[in-house]
Every structure is written in C-alpha cells, then in structure tokens.
Amino acid sequence: MEHLESEGSRDDGPFGDLLRRLLSGVHTSPELATSLRTLLSGTPRLPLDHFYRLRSSGIITGESADAARLRCHLYQDYFTRHLNF
C-alpha cells in the first residue's frame, strides 16, 4: 500500500497510463483545463457542463457543480503537478 501511495501519481507509476489518458482528455478543451485548475485551487464552483464532463470522466465527484471535488488524492497530486501549479 505504501508503494501505491508514494508511486501512484507518477507518470511511470502503476496508474500512469490511466492518468495520462485522463490528462489528455482534459487538454482537449482549454476551458475544461481551466475549470479543473479552479477546482484544484480550492474553488468548487464549476460551470455545469464542465462539472458533468469531468464527473463523467471519473476525475471529480460530487452531487452538484458547487460541491465538486477531485475523486481521490492520487488525482489531486497528479493534476496539480501537470496543470502548472
């Protein structure tokens, strides 16, 4: 478990393929990437269409655009590193 926690969000880690695929999907829309950056900075308010797109991809969770959050700590670490934070 310690190995997964320490290596899980690395590009060459056990989830690297999945994480790169999710990042590629986010990069297809600059507006979507901006919304994810906003969420990562601590503001949970997202445009409704961005909320549904990110939630359907599995990156975020939440019952509404105002209650959105990253699905897991691994995604938080990975996207924080790769979206220029």
Secondary structure, 3 states (H helix, E strand, C coil): CHHHHHHCCCCCCCCHHHHHHHHHHHHCCHHHHHHHHHHHCCCCCCCHHHHHHHHHHCCEECCCHHHCEECCHHHHHHHHHHCCC
